[in-house]
């Protein structure tokens, strides 16, 4: 993810610290915060729900646990809903 002001890459450690709490960008000293995007989550809700229904037959065919695939898909969904904005 990048800083909204200077487009510098924000490190993973800095993203974890700034989840709903303002921290400063190391490059420009701009205050940034990581939040969940409700619009992005709403747009992805139907495709993710459809994917979760298709996981069970795929998991059976690939001989893996369906719970693991569901957790992985929901993890990717959660990551894709994160956004960095100025505080």
N, CA, C and O atoms as a DFTB+ gen file, in Angstrom:
348 C
 N C O
     1  1       0.838      -1.168       0.000
     2  2       0.000       0.000       0.000
     3  2       0.888       1.238       0.000
     4  3       2.038       1.194       0.437
     5  1       0.341       2.329      -0.492
     6  2       1.113       3.554      -0.634
     7  2       0.481       4.693       0.148
     8  3      -0.725       4.714       0.396
     9  1       1.331       5.640       0.531
    10  2       0.872       6.850       1.214
    11  2       0.014       7.661       0.243
    12  3       0.414       7.847      -0.907
    13  1      -1.162       8.152       0.673
    14  2      -2.014       8.910      -0.240
    15  2      -1.421      10.249      -0.663
    16  3      -1.820      10.787      -1.696
    17  1      -0.482      10.803       0.102
    18  2       0.079      12.110      -0.227
    19  2       1.323      12.003      -1.106
    20  3       1.397      12.644      -2.154
    21  1       2.304      11.194      -0.686
    22  2       3.584      11.160      -1.412
    23  2       3.779       9.898      -2.242
    24  3       4.785       9.786      -2.943
    25  1       2.850       8.942      -2.187
    26  2       2.910       7.683      -2.928
    27  2       4.104       6.800      -2.548
    28  3       4.492       5.923      -3.320
    29  1       4.682       7.021      -1.379
    30  2       5.765       6.166      -0.894
    31  2       5.157       4.877      -0.343
    32  3       4.056       4.886       0.208
    33  1       5.878       3.781      -0.496
    34  2       5.391       2.497      -0.005
    35  2       5.415       2.471       1.516
    36  3       6.416       2.817       2.142
    37  1       4.297       2.054       2.098
    38  2       4.174       1.948       3.546
    39  2       4.489       0.503       3.931
    40  3       3.949      -0.429       3.336
    41  1       5.359       0.316       4.922
    42  2       5.782      -1.022       5.307
    43  2       4.656      -1.766       6.029
    44  3       3.734      -1.151       6.565
    45  1       4.748      -3.093       6.032
    46  2       3.745      -3.911       6.690
    47  2       3.689      -3.633       8.188
    48  3       2.606      -3.601       8.772
    49  1       4.838      -3.434       8.809
    50  2       4.889      -3.124      10.236
    51  2       4.149      -1.814      10.523
    52  3       3.419      -1.710      11.508
    53  1       4.341      -0.838       9.672
    54  2       3.672       0.454       9.845
    55  2       2.163       0.320       9.619
    56  3       1.374       0.983      10.292
    57  1       1.758      -0.538       8.671
    58  2       0.332      -0.754       8.428
    59  2      -0.340      -1.407       9.630
    60  3      -1.453      -1.034      10.000
    61  1       0.329      -2.372      10.234
    62  2      -0.235      -3.048      11.394
    63  2      -0.399      -2.071      12.553
    64  3      -1.405      -2.111      13.260
    65  1       0.584      -1.196      12.751
    66  2       0.507      -0.218      13.838
    67  2      -0.582       0.824      13.593
    68  3      -1.150       1.353      14.549
    69  1      -0.882       1.126      12.334
    70  2      -1.807       2.218      12.032
    71  2      -3.223       1.742      11.754
    72  3      -4.016       2.492      11.185
    73  1      -3.564       0.519      12.138
    74  2      -4.922       0.025      11.919
    75  2      -5.877       0.761      12.841
    76  3      -5.900       0.500      14.044
    77  1      -6.660       1.672      12.298
    78  2      -7.610       2.545      12.983
    79  2      -6.942       3.541      13.938
    80  3      -7.646       4.243      14.664
    81  1      -5.598       3.624      13.959
    82  2      -4.893       4.614      14.780
    83  2      -3.968       5.413      13.861
    84  3      -3.209       4.815      13.099
    85  1      -4.009       6.735      13.912
    86  2      -3.148       7.539      13.038
    87  2      -1.664       7.363      13.377
    88  3      -1.269       7.399      14.542
    89  1      -0.854       7.174      12.332
    90  2       0.603       7.172      12.458
    91  2       1.147       8.055      11.343
    92  3       0.401       8.474      10.457
    93  1       2.445       8.337      11.386
    94  2       3.038       9.221      10.387
    95  2       3.778       8.420       9.325
    96  3       4.427       7.416       9.618
    97  1       3.663       8.886       8.084
    98  2       4.426       8.319       6.976
    99  2       5.898       8.657       7.198
   100  3       6.229       9.779       7.580
   101  1       6.774       7.696       6.959
   102  2       8.201       7.936       7.181
   103  2       8.795       8.871       6.138
   104  3       9.785       9.549       6.414
   105  1       8.211       8.920       4.948
   106  2       8.770       9.746       3.876
   107  2       8.346      11.214       3.972
   108  3       9.174      12.111       3.811
   109  1       7.051      11.461       4.235
   110  2       6.565      12.851       4.188
   111  2       6.018      13.357       5.516
   112  3       5.613      14.516       5.598
   113  1       5.991      12.540       6.547
   114  2       5.470      12.893       7.872
   115  2       3.980      13.229       7.842
   116  3       3.481      13.921       8.729
   117  1       3.268      12.741       6.823
   118  2       1.826      12.917       6.745
   119  2       1.168      11.880       7.646
   120  3       1.630      10.741       7.720
   121  1       0.114      12.256       8.316
   122  2      -0.591      11.339       9.192
   123  2      -1.475      10.418       8.351
   124  3      -2.298      10.893       7.569
   125  1      -1.307       9.091       8.511
   126  2      -2.084       8.111       7.750
   127  2      -2.761       7.149       8.705
   128  3      -2.323       6.976       9.843
   129  1      -3.841       6.517       8.232
   130  2      -4.568       5.528       9.014
   131  2      -5.091       4.450       8.056
   132  3      -5.497       4.752       6.933
   133  1      -5.078       3.205       8.506
   134  2      -5.609       2.084       7.719
   135  2      -7.026       1.803       8.200
   136  3      -7.252       1.620       9.396
   137  1      -7.982       1.769       7.274
   138  2      -9.377       1.510       7.614
   139  2      -9.948       0.460       6.669
   140  3      -9.308       0.084       5.687
   141  1     -11.143      -0.005       6.970
   142  2     -11.859      -0.922       6.099
   143  2     -12.770      -0.123       5.180
   144  3     -13.494       0.762       5.635
   145  1     -12.737      -0.428       3.902
   146  2     -13.582       0.255       2.931
   147  2     -14.920      -0.478       2.826
   148  3     -14.969      -1.618       2.364
   149  1     -15.997       0.168       3.251
   150  2     -17.313      -0.462       3.213
   151  2     -17.814      -0.566       1.771
   152  3     -18.479      -1.540       1.420
   153  1     -17.504       0.419       0.939
   154  2     -17.922       0.358      -0.462
   155  2     -17.274      -0.822      -1.175
   156  3     -17.944      -1.563      -1.894
   157  1     -15.977      -0.994      -0.978
   158  2     -15.267      -2.105      -1.608
   159  2     -15.787      -3.443      -1.089
   160  3     -15.916      -4.405      -1.846
   161  1     -16.084      -3.495       0.204
   162  2     -16.630      -4.716       0.782
   163  2     -17.994      -5.068       0.214
   164  3     -18.282      -6.236      -0.048
   165  1     -18.835      -4.055       0.025
   166  2     -20.166      -4.292      -0.534
   167  2     -20.084      -4.762      -1.985
   168  3     -20.856      -5.624      -2.405
   169  1     -19.147      -4.196      -2.750
   170  2     -18.991      -4.615      -4.145
   171  2     -18.483      -6.044      -4.270
   172  3     -18.826      -6.741      -5.225
   173  1     -17.681      -6.482      -3.327
   174  2     -17.106      -7.818      -3.402
   175  2     -17.940      -8.877      -2.693
   176  3     -17.598     -10.058      -2.746
   177  1     -19.017      -8.488      -2.035
   178  2     -19.792      -9.434      -1.241
   179  2     -20.392     -10.561      -2.086
   180  3     -20.256     -11.730      -1.725
   181  1     -21.042     -10.241      -3.186
   182  2     -21.657     -11.279      -4.015
   183  2     -20.635     -12.202      -4.677
   184  3     -20.828     -13.417      -4.645
   185  1     -19.555     -11.687      -5.278
   186  2     -18.576     -12.615      -5.857
   187  2     -17.940     -13.540      -4.820
   188  3     -17.690     -14.709      -5.111
   189  1     -17.679     -13.035      -3.630
   190  2     -17.077     -13.866      -2.586
   191  2     -18.080     -14.916      -2.112
   192  3     -17.704     -16.067      -1.889
   193  1     -19.348     -14.539      -1.954
   194  2     -20.370     -15.508      -1.538
   195  2     -20.519     -16.619      -2.584
   196  3     -20.640     -17.792      -2.229
   197  1     -20.512     -16.257      -3.852
   198  2     -20.604     -17.264      -4.915
   199  2     -19.386     -18.181      -4.905
   200  3     -19.509     -19.388      -5.112
   201  1     -18.218     -17.609      -4.665
   202  2     -16.996     -18.412      -4.619
   203  2     -17.035     -19.397      -3.462
   204  3     -16.605     -20.542      -3.604
   205  1     -17.550     -18.960      -2.318
   206  2     -17.619     -19.846      -1.160
   207  2     -18.539     -21.039      -1.416
   208  3     -18.291     -22.125      -0.891
   209  1     -19.601     -20.859      -2.216
   210  2     -20.470     -21.982      -2.549
   211  2     -19.794     -22.966      -3.504
   212  3     -20.115     -24.155      -3.499
   213  1     -18.870     -22.481      -4.314
   214  2     -18.174     -23.352      -5.269
   215  2     -16.963     -24.045      -4.679
   216  3     -16.368     -24.904      -5.329
   217  1     -16.585     -23.689      -3.456
   218  2     -15.364     -24.238      -2.861
   219  2     -15.507     -25.715      -2.516
   220  3     -14.562     -26.484      -2.691
   221  1     -16.668     -26.117      -2.030
   222  2     -16.820     -27.492      -1.564
   223  2     -16.565     -28.520      -2.679
   224  3     -15.826     -29.476      -2.443
   225  1     -17.138     -28.369      -3.875
   226  2     -16.823     -29.343      -4.926
   227  2     -15.347     -29.308      -5.343
   228  3     -14.755     -30.348      -5.631
   229  1     -14.760     -28.107      -5.374
   230  2     -13.339     -28.012      -5.725
   231  2     -12.461     -28.649      -4.659
   232  3     -11.487     -29.333      -4.975
   233  1     -12.807     -28.425      -3.399
   234  2     -12.029     -29.013      -2.307
   235  2     -12.117     -30.536      -2.347
   236  3     -11.128     -31.222      -2.089
   237  1     -13.282     -31.059      -2.664
   238  2     -13.433     -32.510      -2.772
   239  2     -12.586     -33.058      -3.923
   240  3     -11.956     -34.108      -3.797
   241  1     -12.578     -32.335      -5.040
   242  2     -11.804     -32.778      -6.205
   243  2     -10.304     -32.675      -5.932
   244  3      -9.544     -33.553      -6.342
   245  1      -9.868     -31.621      -5.249
   246  2      -8.440     -31.428      -4.954
   247  2      -7.992     -32.161      -3.701
   248  3      -6.804     -32.170      -3.380
   249  1      -8.927     -32.774      -2.991
   250  2      -8.669     -33.530      -1.766
   251  2      -8.012     -32.684      -0.674
   252  3      -7.046     -33.102      -0.034
   253  1      -8.558     -31.494      -0.482
   254  2      -8.131     -30.614       0.612
   255  2      -9.361     -30.258       1.447
   256  3     -10.495     -30.448       1.008
   257  1      -9.129     -29.746       2.636
   258  2     -10.217     -29.382       3.528
   259  2     -10.914     -28.114       3.025
   260  3     -10.254     -27.118       2.732
   261  1     -12.231     -28.151       2.926
   262  2     -12.998     -26.995       2.448
   263  2     -12.903     -25.826       3.421
   264  3     -12.962     -24.669       3.006
   265  1     -12.756     -26.119       4.710
   266  2     -12.648     -25.052       5.711
   267  2     -11.389     -24.224       5.479
   268  3     -11.410     -23.003       5.628
   269  1     -10.300     -24.882       5.116
   270  2      -9.057     -24.170       4.822
   271  2      -9.236     -23.236       3.628
   272  3      -8.803     -22.084       3.675
   273  1      -9.862     -23.713       2.571
   274  2     -10.078     -22.860       1.396
   275  2     -11.023     -21.701       1.717
   276  3     -10.803     -20.582       1.254
   277  1     -12.064     -21.955       2.500
   278  2     -12.978     -20.872       2.900
   279  2     -12.241     -19.816       3.710
   280  3     -12.429     -18.620       3.487
   281  1     -11.410     -20.244       4.643
   282  2     -10.651     -19.295       5.462
   283  2      -9.696     -18.483       4.602
   284  3      -9.548     -17.278       4.806
   285  1      -9.047     -19.130       3.646
   286  2      -8.118     -18.435       2.761
   287  2      -8.842     -17.394       1.911
   288  3      -8.344     -16.280       1.747
   289  1     -10.004     -17.739       1.372
   290  2     -10.781     -16.795       0.555
   291  2     -11.254     -15.612       1.395
   292  3     -11.190     -14.467       0.946
   293  1     -11.725     -15.881       2.608
   294  2     -12.182     -14.790       3.479
   295  2     -11.024     -13.900       3.925
   296  3     -11.202     -12.694       4.095
   297  1      -9.838     -14.486       4.115
   298  2      -8.652     -13.696       4.443
   299  2      -8.306     -12.748       3.286
   300  3      -8.048     -11.565       3.510
   301  1      -8.300     -13.262       2.062
   302  2      -8.017     -12.413       0.897
   303  2      -9.080     -11.329       0.732
   304  3      -8.764     -10.203       0.349
   305  1     -10.328     -11.662       1.016
   306  2     -11.414     -10.689       0.957
   307  2     -11.185      -9.564       1.969
   308  3     -11.356      -8.388       1.648
   309  1     -10.802      -9.930       3.179
   310  2     -10.536      -8.923       4.209
   311  2      -9.373      -8.024       3.854
   312  3      -9.438      -6.813       4.063
   313  1      -8.300      -8.603       3.316
   314  2      -7.136      -7.816       2.904
   315  2      -7.508      -6.846       1.786
   316  3      -7.035      -5.710       1.768
   317  1      -8.349      -7.288       0.855
   318  2      -8.692      -6.420      -0.264
   319  2      -9.597      -5.257       0.155
   320  3      -9.722      -4.283      -0.588
   321  1     -10.221      -5.341       1.317
   322  2     -11.083      -4.262       1.799
   323  2     -10.322      -3.195       2.581
   324  3     -10.895      -2.158       2.916
   325  1      -9.036      -3.425       2.880
   326  2      -8.237      -2.438       3.613
   327  2      -7.868      -1.276       2.704
   328  3      -7.614      -1.473       1.515
   329  1      -7.836      -0.080       3.248
   330  2      -7.434       1.099       2.499
   331  2      -6.638       2.047       3.400
   332  3      -6.895       2.138       4.601
   333  1      -5.677       2.745       2.813
   334  2      -4.866       3.724       3.551
   335  2      -5.376       5.106       3.161
   336  3      -5.524       5.421       1.980
   337  1      -5.644       5.928       4.183
   338  2      -6.122       7.297       3.910
   339  2      -5.418       8.264       4.856
   340  3      -4.833       7.856       5.860
   341  1      -5.483       9.516       4.529
   342  2      -4.917      10.545       5.400
   343  2      -5.805      10.722       6.610
   344  3      -7.032      10.678       6.514
   345  1      -5.165      10.925       7.761
   346  2      -5.944      11.067       9.007
   347  2      -6.297      12.515       9.258
   348  3      -6.948      12.827      10.256
